[in-house]
Amino acid sequence: MTWIGLALLFLLLLTGIPVAFALGLSGVVGLYLVAGLDGLLGVLQSTPISAVASYELITIPMFLFMAQLVMVSGVGDDLFRAAAAWVGRFPGGLGVATALAGAGFGAICGTSTAAAATLSTTSLPAMIRHGYEPQLAAGVVAISGTLAMLIPPSVILIIYGLLADVNVGALLIGGVIPGLIVTIAIALTVVLLAVRHPERAPRGPRIPRGEKIALLRVVGPVIVLMMMVTGVIYTGVATPTEASAVGAAGACAIALWRRRLDRASLMRAAREAVHATCMIAAIVMCASIFGFYFTLTGLTQDVVTWVANLEVSRWVVMTLLLGLYIVLGCFLDQIAILVLTIPVVTPVVAALGFDPVWFGVMVVLTAEVGMITPPLGLNCFVVARAAGRPVGEVFAGVFPHFWAHLLVIGLLMAFPALITWLPSRMS
């Protein structure tokens, strides 16, 4: 019965059916085979509404609305220009500025594709205009866009928290230090490439000190918004749901202050946020149906028992799990990976004694790798389309960052406290 449901799911995914519908249909068929019509109707009457009735689910539309308002305000250009003004004279300075802008935009965006598309229209043309090799420039843009998955407010971390029943606030705060480490890794990779081959990344122009300070004033409200959203969660002043509302209100205020917000743009931002929220809610709802089917088959308990009886170190098992997530990221969307694996993997991780917050951040970090690896590599396709560059050029440009990400994964496995320390200090 288990393999029938799984086979049907993958068959539906291969035909191009949306993830939510594929999960729902295969879950319904599996439940009918396992529990009969009465059992199926019982699940359909209660499970979908309980899945989307979570108070923390409100976090997602608010952060998505915040991201749309930030894009309306056009702060992406200013973030890159401010970073480029301060670090542009260093080797690979404009690439480093792209990483910093990606981290900044990710801290007020939450979705990697939006961050990658924004950087593709701002920092990529600027780097090429200053003589950067297009391959190197496209690579750093694609990898910098993934920072939005890790740095709060990360939508993918919120989805993991909902699926795995893990504290969303702790997950968001747990992504802060790893996000900074990944940003540094991207910057150092660009600097090393520029030092070895200076012709690939010329130094940027010299900017007067007065202009640098003026640019800081322009991006000051955005920096305050980043710190405010994360700070109220960390200090316990607000829950993640309340913080998302604060962030959306702050982004609206910035758009009004910059005179970029009118009725049409406000409605467009709300509509985009609602569309994305409905998609995520449908996936969570259908994933709950499919997860209920998985529970009835007993597969989860069988996997836990099998892993517990393995005569290997738990770190060997964890290495294999994270390797599996990297491979899956080459072929599947990150949300699809979570809804397919979390019901089975989370009990295994708990049985092995790993912190669920640490594991959630590690899963998202491996998902970042999936966003830049072929054949799917969604961020690479986003950059290629937005910038009009060949997708093969983008994949070649992110290859050095792939190895840098693996080193970061190894570092966070060796020192789990880099993830768990900040959440443990939360009020």
C-alpha positions as CSV (number, residue, x, y, z in Angstrom):
1,M,0.0,0.0,0.0
2,T,2.9,2.4,0.8
3,W,4.6,1.9,-2.5
4,I,1.3,2.4,-4.5
5,G,0.8,5.8,-2.9
6,L,4.4,6.8,-3.5
7,A,4.4,5.6,-7.1
8,L,1.3,7.5,-7.8
9,L,2.7,10.6,-6.3
10,F,5.9,10.6,-8.3
11,L,3.9,9.7,-11.5
12,L,1.7,12.8,-11.0
13,L,4.7,15.0,-10.3
14,L,6.4,13.8,-13.5
15,T,3.3,14.7,-15.5
16,G,3.6,18.3,-14.3
17,I,0.6,18.4,-11.9
18,P,1.1,21.0,-9.2
19,V,2.6,19.7,-6.0
20,A,-0.5,20.3,-3.9
21,F,-2.8,18.4,-6.2
22,A,-0.3,15.5,-6.6
23,L,-0.1,15.2,-2.8
24,G,-3.8,15.4,-2.3
25,L,-4.8,12.9,-5.1
26,S,-2.2,10.3,-4.1
27,G,-3.1,10.7,-0.4
28,V,-6.8,10.2,-1.1
29,V,-6.1,7.1,-3.2
30,G,-3.7,5.7,-0.5
31,L,-6.2,6.4,2.3
32,Y,-9.0,4.7,0.4
33,L,-6.8,1.6,-0.1
34,V,-5.6,1.5,3.6
35,A,-8.7,2.7,5.5
36,G,-11.6,2.4,3.2
37,L,-14.2,4.9,2.3
38,D,-15.3,5.7,5.9
39,G,-11.7,6.3,7.0
40,L,-11.0,8.5,3.9
41,L,-14.1,10.6,4.6
42,G,-13.2,11.0,8.3
43,V,-9.7,12.3,7.4
44,L,-11.1,14.7,4.7
45,Q,-13.6,16.1,7.2
46,S,-11.1,17.1,9.8
47,T,-7.5,17.1,8.5
48,P,-7.5,19.9,5.9
49,I,-9.1,22.5,8.2
50,S,-6.8,21.6,11.2
51,A,-3.8,21.9,8.9
52,V,-4.5,25.5,7.9
53,A,-6.1,26.7,11.2
54,S,-2.6,27.2,12.7
55,Y,-2.1,30.7,14.1
56,E,1.5,30.7,12.9
57,L,0.3,30.2,9.3
58,I,-0.7,33.9,9.3
59,T,3.1,34.6,9.4
60,I,3.4,33.6,5.8
61,P,1.0,36.1,4.1
62,M,2.3,38.9,6.2
63,F,5.9,38.3,5.3
64,L,5.0,37.8,1.6
65,F,3.1,41.1,1.7
66,M,6.1,42.7,3.3
67,A,8.4,41.3,0.5
68,Q,6.1,42.6,-2.2
69,L,6.0,46.1,-0.6
70,V,9.8,46.1,-0.3
71,M,10.0,45.3,-4.1
72,V,7.5,48.2,-4.8
73,S,9.7,50.6,-2.8
74,G,12.7,49.8,-5.0
75,V,15.2,49.4,-2.1
76,G,17.1,46.7,-3.9
77,D,18.9,49.3,-6.0
78,D,19.9,51.3,-3.0
79,L,21.1,48.3,-1.0
80,F,23.5,47.4,-3.7
81,R,24.7,50.9,-4.4
82,A,25.3,51.5,-0.7
83,A,27.3,48.2,-0.3
84,A,29.2,48.9,-3.5
85,A,30.2,52.4,-2.3
86,W,31.7,51.0,0.9
87,V,33.4,47.8,-0.4
88,G,33.7,48.3,-4.1
89,R,37.4,49.2,-4.0
90,F,38.3,45.8,-2.5
91,P,39.3,42.9,-4.8
92,G,36.0,41.6,-6.2
93,G,34.3,44.4,-4.3
94,L,31.2,44.6,-6.4
95,G,30.7,40.8,-6.0
96,V,31.0,41.3,-2.2
97,A,28.5,44.1,-2.4
98,T,26.1,41.7,-4.2
99,A,26.4,39.2,-1.4
100,L,25.8,42.0,1.2
101,A,22.8,43.3,-0.8
102,G,21.5,39.7,-1.1
103,A,21.7,39.3,2.7
104,G,20.0,42.7,3.2
105,F,17.3,42.0,0.7
106,G,16.8,38.5,2.1
107,A,16.3,40.0,5.6
108,I,13.2,41.9,4.3
109,C,12.1,39.6,1.5
110,G,12.0,35.9,2.7
111,T,11.8,34.3,-0.8
112,S,14.9,33.4,-2.8
113,T,13.5,33.7,-6.3
114,A,12.3,37.3,-5.6
115,A,15.8,38.2,-4.2
116,A,17.5,36.6,-7.2
117,A,15.3,38.4,-9.7
118,T,15.9,41.8,-8.0
119,L,19.6,41.3,-7.9
120,S,19.6,40.2,-11.5
121,T,18.2,43.6,-12.6
122,T,20.4,45.7,-10.2
123,S,23.8,44.3,-9.3
124,L,24.4,42.0,-12.4
125,P,24.2,44.8,-15.0
126,A,26.4,47.0,-12.7
127,M,29.1,44.3,-12.4
128,I,29.2,43.6,-16.2
129,R,29.3,47.4,-16.9
130,H,32.4,47.6,-14.7
131,G,34.2,44.8,-16.6
132,Y,33.3,41.8,-14.5
133,E,33.3,38.5,-16.3
134,P,29.6,37.6,-16.9
135,Q,30.1,34.1,-15.7
136,L,31.5,35.2,-12.3
137,A,28.9,38.0,-12.0
138,A,25.9,35.7,-12.8
139,G,27.2,33.1,-10.3
140,V,27.4,35.5,-7.4
141,V,24.0,36.9,-8.1
142,A,22.4,33.4,-8.2
143,I,24.0,32.2,-5.0
144,S,23.3,35.5,-3.1
145,G,19.6,35.2,-3.9
146,T,19.5,32.0,-1.9
147,L,20.3,33.9,1.3
148,A,16.6,34.8,1.6
149,M,15.9,31.1,2.4
150,L,18.1,31.2,5.5
151,I,18.0,34.8,6.9
152,P,14.8,35.7,8.8
153,P,12.1,36.2,7.7
154,S,12.5,32.9,5.8
155,V,9.3,31.5,4.4
156,I,10.8,28.1,3.9
157,L,11.8,27.9,7.6
158,I,8.3,28.8,8.6
159,I,6.9,26.0,6.4
160,Y,9.4,23.6,8.0
161,G,8.3,24.7,11.4
162,L,4.6,24.1,10.5
163,L,5.2,20.7,9.0
164,A,7.6,19.5,11.8
165,D,5.7,21.2,14.6
166,V,8.9,23.1,15.7
167,N,8.9,26.6,17.2
168,V,8.9,29.0,14.3
169,G,10.6,31.9,16.3
170,A,13.5,29.6,17.3
171,L,13.9,28.5,13.7
172,L,14.0,32.1,12.4
173,I,16.5,33.2,15.0
174,G,18.5,30.0,14.4
175,G,19.1,31.1,10.8
176,V,20.8,34.4,11.7
177,I,24.4,33.2,12.4
178,P,24.4,30.6,9.6
179,G,23.1,33.3,7.3
180,L,26.0,35.6,8.2
181,I,28.4,32.7,7.8
182,V,27.1,31.9,4.3
183,T,27.3,35.6,3.4
184,I,30.9,35.7,4.5
185,A,31.6,32.4,2.5
186,I,30.1,34.0,-0.7
187,A,32.2,37.1,-0.2
188,L,35.4,35.2,0.5
189,T,34.9,33.0,-2.6
190,V,34.5,36.1,-4.8
191,V,37.6,37.7,-3.2
192,L,39.7,34.6,-3.8
193,L,38.6,34.4,-7.4
194,A,39.4,38.1,-7.9
195,V,42.8,37.8,-6.3
196,R,43.7,34.8,-8.5
197,H,42.4,36.4,-11.7
198,P,42.1,40.2,-11.2
199,E,40.9,40.6,-14.8
200,R,37.7,38.7,-14.0
201,A,36.6,41.2,-11.3
202,P,38.1,44.7,-11.6
203,R,38.0,47.0,-8.6
204,G,35.1,49.4,-8.5
205,P,35.3,53.2,-8.8
206,R,36.4,55.4,-5.8
207,I,33.4,56.9,-4.1
208,P,33.7,60.2,-2.0
209,R,33.0,59.8,1.7
210,G,30.1,62.2,1.6
211,E,28.3,60.1,-1.0
212,K,28.9,56.9,1.1
213,I,27.3,58.5,4.2
214,A,24.4,59.8,2.1
215,L,23.7,56.3,0.8
216,L,23.7,54.9,4.3
217,R,21.0,57.5,5.2
218,V,18.9,56.2,2.2
219,V,19.1,52.6,3.3
220,G,18.8,53.4,7.0
221,P,15.1,52.8,7.3
222,V,15.5,49.4,5.6
223,I,18.2,48.4,8.1
224,V,16.0,49.5,10.9
225,L,13.2,47.4,9.5
226,M,15.5,44.3,9.3
227,M,16.7,44.7,12.9
228,M,13.2,45.4,14.1
229,V,11.5,42.3,12.7
230,T,14.3,40.0,14.0
231,G,14.8,41.9,17.2
232,V,11.2,41.7,18.4
233,I,11.2,37.9,17.9
234,Y,14.5,37.5,19.7
235,T,13.6,39.6,22.7
236,G,10.2,38.0,23.0
237,V,8.4,41.4,22.6
238,A,6.4,39.8,19.8
239,T,5.6,36.4,18.3
240,P,6.7,35.7,14.7
241,T,3.1,36.3,13.6
242,E,3.0,39.7,15.3
243,A,6.5,40.5,14.0
244,S,5.3,39.7,10.5
245,A,2.5,42.3,10.8
246,V,5.1,44.8,12.2
247,G,7.3,44.1,9.2
248,A,4.5,44.5,6.7
249,A,3.5,47.8,8.3
250,G,7.1,49.0,8.2
251,A,7.5,48.0,4.6
252,C,4.3,49.9,3.8
253,A,5.7,53.0,5.6
254,I,9.0,52.8,3.6
255,A,7.1,52.6,0.3
256,L,5.0,55.6,1.3
257,W,8.0,57.5,2.4
258,R,9.8,56.9,-0.9
259,R,6.6,57.9,-2.8
260,R,6.4,54.6,-4.6
261,L,3.1,53.3,-3.2
262,D,-0.3,54.0,-4.9
263,R,-3.6,52.2,-5.0
264,A,-2.6,50.1,-8.0
265,S,0.8,49.0,-6.6
266,L,-0.8,48.3,-3.2
267,M,-3.5,46.0,-4.7
268,R,-0.9,44.3,-6.9
269,A,1.3,43.6,-3.9
270,A,-1.6,42.2,-1.9
271,R,-2.8,40.1,-4.8
272,E,0.7,38.6,-5.3
273,A,0.9,37.8,-1.6
274,V,-2.5,36.2,-1.6
275,H,-1.7,34.0,-4.6
276,A,1.5,32.7,-3.0
277,T,-0.2,32.2,0.3
278,C,-3.0,30.2,-1.3
279,M,-0.4,28.0,-3.0
280,I,1.4,27.3,0.2
281,A,-1.8,26.7,2.2
282,A,-2.9,24.2,-0.4
283,I,0.4,22.4,-0.2
284,V,0.3,22.3,3.6
285,M,-3.3,21.0,3.5
286,C,-2.7,18.3,1.0
287,A,0.6,17.4,2.7
288,S,-1.4,16.7,5.9
289,I,-3.7,14.3,4.0
290,F,-0.7,12.5,2.5
291,G,1.1,12.5,5.9
292,F,-2.0,10.9,7.5
293,Y,-1.8,8.1,4.9
294,F,1.9,7.7,5.6
295,T,1.1,7.3,9.3
296,L,-1.5,4.6,8.7
297,T,0.9,2.6,6.6
298,G,3.3,2.4,9.5
299,L,6.2,3.4,7.2
300,T,7.5,6.1,9.5
301,Q,7.8,3.8,12.5
302,D,9.4,1.1,10.3
303,V,12.1,3.6,9.1
304,V,12.7,4.8,12.7
305,T,13.2,1.2,13.9
306,W,15.4,0.3,10.9
307,V,17.7,3.4,11.5
308,A,17.8,2.7,15.3
309,N,19.1,-0.8,14.6
310,L,21.9,0.4,12.2
311,E,25.4,-0.2,13.7
312,V,26.8,3.1,12.6
313,S,27.3,6.5,14.1
314,R,24.4,8.9,14.1
315,W,26.5,11.4,12.3
316,V,26.9,8.9,9.4
317,V,23.1,8.7,9.2
318,M,22.9,12.6,9.3
319,T,25.5,13.0,6.6
320,L,23.6,10.6,4.4
321,L,20.3,12.4,5.1
322,L,21.8,15.8,4.2
323,G,23.4,14.3,1.1
324,L,20.0,13.0,0.1
325,Y,18.5,16.5,0.5
326,I,21.2,17.9,-1.8
327,V,20.4,15.3,-4.4
328,L,16.6,15.9,-4.1
329,G,17.2,19.6,-4.5
330,C,18.6,18.9,-8.0
331,F,15.3,17.6,-9.2
332,L,12.5,18.9,-6.9
333,D,11.2,22.2,-5.6
334,Q,12.2,22.9,-2.0
335,I,8.6,23.0,-0.7
336,A,7.9,19.7,-2.4
337,I,11.0,18.2,-0.7
338,L,9.9,19.3,2.7
339,V,6.3,18.0,2.4
340,L,7.5,14.7,1.0
341,T,10.3,14.0,3.6
342,I,9.5,15.8,6.8
343,P,6.8,13.3,8.0
344,V,9.3,10.5,7.7
345,V,12.6,12.2,8.5
346,T,11.6,14.2,11.6
347,P,10.9,11.1,13.8
348,V,14.2,9.6,12.7
349,V,16.1,12.8,13.6
350,A,14.3,12.9,17.0
351,A,15.2,9.2,17.6
352,L,18.9,10.0,16.8
353,G,18.9,12.8,19.4
354,F,19.4,15.8,17.1
355,D,18.0,19.2,17.9
356,P,15.0,19.9,15.5
357,V,15.9,23.5,15.2
358,W,19.5,22.6,14.2
359,F,18.2,20.1,11.7
360,G,15.6,22.5,10.2
361,V,18.3,25.1,9.5
362,M,20.6,22.4,8.0
363,V,17.8,21.2,5.7
364,V,17.3,24.8,4.5
365,L,21.0,25.2,4.0
366,T,21.1,22.1,1.8
367,A,18.0,23.4,0.0
368,E,20.2,26.5,-0.9
369,V,22.6,24.1,-2.6
370,G,19.7,22.6,-4.6
371,M,18.7,26.1,-5.8
372,I,21.9,26.4,-7.7
373,T,22.6,22.8,-8.9
374,P,21.5,21.4,-12.3
375,P,19.2,20.2,-13.8
376,L,16.6,22.2,-11.8
377,G,18.6,25.0,-10.1
378,L,15.7,27.4,-10.0
379,N,17.7,30.4,-9.0
380,C,20.0,29.9,-12.0
381,F,17.1,29.9,-14.4
382,V,15.6,33.0,-12.7
383,V,18.9,34.9,-13.1
384,A,19.4,33.7,-16.7
385,R,15.9,34.8,-17.7
386,A,16.0,38.2,-15.8
387,A,19.4,39.1,-17.1
388,G,19.2,37.5,-20.6
389,R,22.3,35.4,-20.0
390,P,22.8,31.7,-21.0
391,V,21.8,29.4,-18.2
392,G,25.0,27.3,-18.7
393,E,27.0,30.5,-17.9
394,V,25.1,30.9,-14.6
395,F,25.6,27.3,-13.6
396,A,29.4,27.6,-14.4
397,G,29.5,30.7,-12.3
398,V,28.0,29.2,-9.2
399,F,30.2,26.1,-9.2
400,P,32.9,27.6,-6.8
401,H,30.1,28.6,-4.5
402,F,28.8,25.1,-4.5
403,W,32.0,23.9,-2.8
404,A,32.0,26.8,-0.4
405,H,28.5,25.8,0.7
406,L,29.6,22.3,1.3
407,L,32.4,23.6,3.6
408,V,29.8,25.7,5.5
409,I,27.6,22.6,5.9
410,G,30.6,20.7,7.3
411,L,31.3,23.6,9.7
412,L,27.8,23.7,11.1
413,M,27.8,19.9,11.5
414,A,31.1,20.2,13.5
415,F,29.8,23.1,15.6
416,P,26.0,22.8,16.0
417,A,26.0,25.6,18.6
418,L,26.5,28.1,15.8
419,I,22.8,27.4,15.1
420,T,21.4,26.6,18.5
421,W,23.1,29.2,20.6
422,L,21.0,32.2,19.6
423,P,17.6,30.4,20.0
424,S,18.7,29.2,23.4
425,R,19.2,32.8,24.5
426,M,15.8,34.0,23.3
427,S,13.5,35.6,25.9
